[in-house]
Structures are given as structure tokens and as C-alpha cells.
Amino acid sequence: MNILLIEDNIGDVYLIQASLDEMGLEYRLSTVHNGEIAIAYIRHCEELMVPDLILLDINMPGKSGFDVLTELKSSDSLKDIPVIVITSSMSDEQREKARKLGAVGFVSKPPRYPEYSERIKSLLSNYMN
């Protein structure tokens, strides 16, 4: 499975990668660190290899995750890629906005790794076949 992770916090990148490793599944993880690079990467992917799943942080400098999600879902060739939003926000407003824009899941980042890992693995298990 090809996964694109759009996350500006390197610590969270490592936590997500560790969670994926613990699942024991084969995957290829590509990571970009901001919304502008994400859009360029995704456009390039349209010509090459489209990700099977996108993990998207909402709160990033520059282009927000919402901007990236809006652009993804407006593309005929990318709109069907499942997007899981990962954020430090617990806001119901952000959850609802992400759902309305087409996200299939939402993970709030808890402060401790074991809980974070369990949340990530639980949500990803639906998409990692």
C-alpha cells in the first residue's frame, strides 16, 4: 500500500511510522511537510503513482490541510483516494468541516504514544488490506 503522509511535525511522522510498523503490514510511506509541497507532490502523482491512502495534518503553515483536502477532492483523478485527517485539535467544528470536504476519518493526536498509536492503528486497519 502506498501512503502519503502530509505532516509538518517530524515527531508525529515518526510516531505514525512506528504505528504502521507495529501493524506488521507492507507499505510504502512518502512524507511531505507542508501544504504547498503536498499539492505539488499530488499533482506529480497524478502522472505517476497515485497514493492508496493519504494521512493529512490540518494545522500546517502556509496551505492548511483543509486547503489540501479541498484541492484533492476537486480533482477527478484524486477525489476517490481516502483521506484521514490527523490533528492536534479536538474541535467538533474541524471534524465536521473535514467530513464535509470528503475526509473518511479523523484522528486527534493524544499526548501519549500508546494511545496515539492505538488510534492510528484502529483507523488504518480499515484501509490496510
C-alpha positions as CSV (number, residue, x, y, z in Angstrom):
1,M,0.0,0.0,0.0
2,N,1.3,3.4,-0.9
3,I,0.6,6.0,1.8
4,L,1.2,9.7,1.6
5,L,1.7,11.5,4.9
6,I,1.3,15.2,4.9
7,E,2.6,16.3,8.3
8,D,4.9,19.2,9.4
9,N,5.9,17.8,12.8
10,I,8.8,15.3,12.4
11,G,7.9,13.7,15.8
12,D,4.4,12.9,14.6
13,V,5.9,11.4,11.4
14,Y,8.0,9.0,13.5
15,L,5.0,8.1,15.7
16,I,2.8,7.3,12.6
17,Q,5.6,5.3,11.0
18,A,6.1,3.4,14.2
19,S,2.4,2.7,14.4
20,L,2.4,1.4,10.8
21,D,5.4,-0.8,11.6
22,E,3.6,-2.3,14.6
23,M,0.7,-3.3,12.3
24,G,3.1,-5.7,10.5
25,L,1.8,-4.8,7.0
26,E,3.7,-3.9,3.9
27,Y,3.6,-0.3,3.0
28,R,5.5,2.5,1.3
29,L,5.3,5.8,3.1
30,S,6.0,9.1,1.4
31,T,6.1,12.2,3.5
32,V,5.8,15.9,2.7
33,H,6.0,18.6,5.3
34,N,3.6,21.4,4.2
35,G,0.6,22.1,2.1
36,E,2.3,23.7,-0.9
37,I,4.7,20.8,-1.3
38,A,1.8,18.4,-0.8
39,I,-0.2,19.9,-3.7
40,A,2.9,19.8,-6.0
41,Y,3.6,16.2,-5.0
42,I,0.0,15.1,-5.5
43,R,-0.1,16.8,-8.9
44,H,3.0,14.9,-9.8
45,C,1.5,11.7,-8.5
46,E,-1.4,12.1,-11.0
47,E,1.1,11.4,-13.7
48,L,2.9,8.6,-11.9
49,M,1.7,6.6,-8.9
50,V,-1.3,7.9,-7.0
51,P,-1.3,7.1,-3.3
52,D,-3.8,4.5,-1.9
53,L,-4.3,6.5,1.3
54,I,-3.5,10.0,2.4
55,L,-2.9,10.9,6.1
56,L,-3.3,14.7,6.4
57,D,-2.5,17.1,9.2
58,I,-4.8,20.0,9.3
59,N,-2.7,22.6,11.1
60,M,0.3,23.4,8.9
61,P,2.0,26.6,8.0
62,G,1.0,28.1,4.6
63,K,-1.6,26.0,2.9
64,S,-3.7,24.3,5.6
65,G,-4.8,20.7,5.5
66,F,-8.3,22.0,4.6
67,D,-6.9,23.7,1.5
68,V,-5.1,20.5,0.5
69,L,-8.3,18.4,1.1
70,T,-10.4,20.8,-1.0
71,E,-7.9,20.6,-3.8
72,L,-7.7,16.8,-3.7
73,K,-11.5,16.3,-3.7
74,S,-11.9,18.7,-6.6
75,S,-9.6,16.6,-8.8
76,D,-11.4,13.9,-10.9
77,S,-8.3,11.6,-10.7
78,L,-7.7,12.1,-7.0
79,K,-11.1,12.6,-5.3
80,D,-11.6,8.8,-4.6
81,I,-8.4,8.5,-2.5
82,P,-9.4,8.0,1.1
83,V,-8.1,10.9,3.3
84,I,-7.7,10.5,7.1
85,V,-7.3,13.8,8.9
86,I,-4.8,13.8,11.8
87,T,-4.7,16.8,14.0
88,S,-3.9,18.1,17.5
89,S,-7.3,19.8,17.5
90,M,-10.2,18.3,19.3
91,S,-12.6,20.8,17.7
92,D,-16.0,19.4,16.6
93,E,-16.1,22.2,14.0
94,Q,-12.9,20.9,12.4
95,R,-14.2,17.3,12.4
96,E,-17.4,18.4,10.7
97,K,-15.5,20.6,8.2
98,A,-13.2,17.7,7.3
99,R,-16.1,15.3,6.8
100,K,-17.9,17.8,4.6
101,L,-14.8,18.2,2.5
102,G,-14.6,14.5,2.0
103,A,-12.3,13.0,4.7
104,V,-13.1,9.4,5.6
105,G,-11.7,9.6,9.1
106,F,-10.4,11.9,11.8
107,V,-7.7,11.2,14.5
108,S,-7.0,13.6,17.3
109,K,-3.4,13.4,18.5
110,P,-3.3,12.5,22.1
111,P,-0.3,13.5,24.2
112,R,1.0,9.9,24.8
113,Y,2.3,7.5,22.2
114,P,0.4,4.3,23.3
115,E,-2.9,6.0,22.9
116,Y,-1.9,7.8,19.7
117,S,-0.6,4.5,18.2
118,E,-3.8,2.7,19.1
119,R,-6.0,5.4,17.5
120,I,-3.9,5.4,14.3
121,K,-3.8,1.6,14.0
122,S,-7.6,1.3,14.7
123,L,-8.5,3.7,11.9
124,L,-5.9,2.5,9.5
125,S,-6.9,-1.2,9.9
126,N,-10.0,-0.3,7.7
127,Y,-7.8,0.7,4.8
128,M,-4.7,-1.6,5.1
129,N,-5.8,-4.8,3.3
